[in-house]
Amino acid sequence: MKKLALILLTAAALNVFAAETKVQGYLVDLACSSEEGQKPGFGAKHSKMCLQMPECVKSGYGVLTDDKKVIKFDAASNAKARRFIAELKKEKDIKVNVTGTVNGERIAVSKIELQ
């Protein structure tokens, strides 16, 4: 019985570790990306100032990938994104590497960094 429990715990730990994924793209807010995200050059033109506008902050954040898909952040990840944005020196072309656990169209972010 102890062996079975140990095997199950090991398998669960490996699953959690294996689920960690790196996503690359532009940091965007969901309000603007839903309206403009499919337009050419949107990600590169999207600004820090826009990311900090109240309606954009309220909408939440995500990563706009090269294939124009937006992977949305979960609630805790939105708080991480707000801190990341506040510390940014860049005003536009905010291309990021986001590491976290993807579940459907959402990601639980463990790390955000500039590319």
N, C-alpha and C positions, 0 to 999 in steps of 0.2 A: 504494500500500500504506500509506503514512504517513497519507493522508487517511482511509482506512478505519479505521485504528487510532484516529485522533483522534475520528472520529465515534462509534465504539464506546465509547471512554472517556467522551465527553460524555454519551452516552445512559445509561451506567451511573451516572455522577454524578447525573444528573437523577432516575433511579429511586431512588437512595438518598435524595436530598433530598425527593422526593415522598412517600416512605414514612413520613416523620415525621408523627405524628398526635397530636392532643390528646384525652385522655380525661378526662371529669369524673365525679366520684362520691365515694363515701366510701372512705377507706383502711381496709382490713379485713385480718385474717389469714385464711388459708384454712381453718384448723380451725374457727373459729367461724362463718365464712360458709357453710361446707358444712352446718352443723347449723341455723343460725338465719337465714341470709341472706335467705330468702324471707318472713320475718315482717315485718309492717308496722313501720316505725320502727327496724329493727335498725341501720342505718347511723348514724343520728343518736345512738343510745344507746351504740354501741360505744365503749369507752374506751381512752385511752392506756395505762392500767394493764394492761388485757387484752392489748393489742398487744405489751406487753413481757414477758408471762408466757412461761416457757421453752417450753412446748408450742406456744404460738402463734407464737413466733419461729421455732421449728423447722419449722412447717408452711409458712412463707413468707407473702408478702403479695400483695395485689391491689387492684383498684378495683371497688367495687360500684356499678354504674351505676343510673340511675333505672329502667331496665327489668329490674332484678334479675339482671343478668348480671355475673359476676365475671371480670375480665380479670386473669390471673395475671402476676406479675412473674417474670422469669428470675432466675438465681442472682445475677448482678452487681447487678441492680435491688433484690433483697432486702437486700443490704448498704447500698445507698443509702437504702432505706426505714428500716432500723434507725437510721442516722445522723439522718435526718429526724425520726423519732419521738423520739429522745433529746433533740433540741433544741426540741421542741414545748412551747409554753406552754399550749395548750388541753388540756383533759382529756377532752372528748367532742365529738361533732358535727364530726369531722375530715373536712371536705369538701375535696377536693383537685382540682387540675388536674395531670394527668400527661402529659408529652410524651415520645414515644418511637416506636420502630418496632414495629408490631404484626405478629406472625407467628402466624396462627391464633388461639388463645385466650391467647397470651402476649404480653407487651410487654417490650422492652428499653428501659428508662427512661433518658432523658437529663436529665429535670428533673421534680422534684416541688415543688409549691407549694400553699399554702392558697388556697382560693377567697375 
